[in-house]
Amino acid sequence: QNFPHQSRRNSLSYNVDSAFLENPNGDLVIGTEGGGLNYFNRYSNSFFNERHDKSSAGSLSHNNVKSICRDREGNLWVGTYDGGLNLRRKGQQVYEHFRFDPNVINGLANNNVYALLEDRHGDIWIGTFGGGLQVQRKNQKTGYFQTFNVAGKQLSSNMVRALMEDSKGNLWIGTSNGLNLKIAGTDKFISFLNHKNDSLSISGNDIISIHEDRKGQIWIGPYMGGLNRYLPEKKAFKRFNEQNGLP
């Protein structure tokens, strides 16, 4: 069934969707790249829209939503393009805003928040497109972020697009210039880059998606690079493209 944006009130607010989240009751939260958030009731096929409102200090900070995460305590985290990070605590109707401020130590590193993930410890990982990777530890004050980036020699790029925690607790970070792996329980990072003459290297550096299947295999989708499966015993990759079955 198709649900395009229409001029009537009960419809999707924008036709470019960028993030999805399923609520415990089965409703969908849909982030759009110009219409804010949409809440879709799958039983009544009805939409409720939530947008930035200049007259309301507690509204969503920007209508271009890039990432959504609901943590185990029921709080909703929303990452935006150029609007920073939003937090709506369970039971509340207003958002707290976190934006980049050069005068704030350990604040948000960049206002473009492209990826959000809660790990098994309850820490919130924040992938910014320009400021690297950050984490809000569960036991730290909200708004105090630890940063991992190129300057700290943890990442291959500060442009983070994708995050995934695997079944072993490792954190995979997709960036615009390579794949990065944070080893579980440590602050050790490994970077994987494409090398033109190495067929076992990852097929592209602009990483769009990362997924672990039920067998524990890690799959990586680079932009215009086909599909890659990680080979942990070799720390290498098997490539799949149109020649071997991709459409």
Salt bridges, closest charged atoms under 4 A:
GLU22 OE2 - ARG42 NH1 2.80
GLU33 OE2 - LYS66 NZ 2.93
GLU50 OE2 - ARG88 NH1 2.85
GLU96 OE2 - ARG89 NE 2.43
GLU118 OE2 - ARG72 NE 3.01
ASP123 OD2 - ARG137 NH1 3.05
GLU165 OE2 - ARG120 NE 3.02
ASP187 OD1 - LYS182 NZ 3.94
ASP206 OD1 - ARG161 NE 2.81
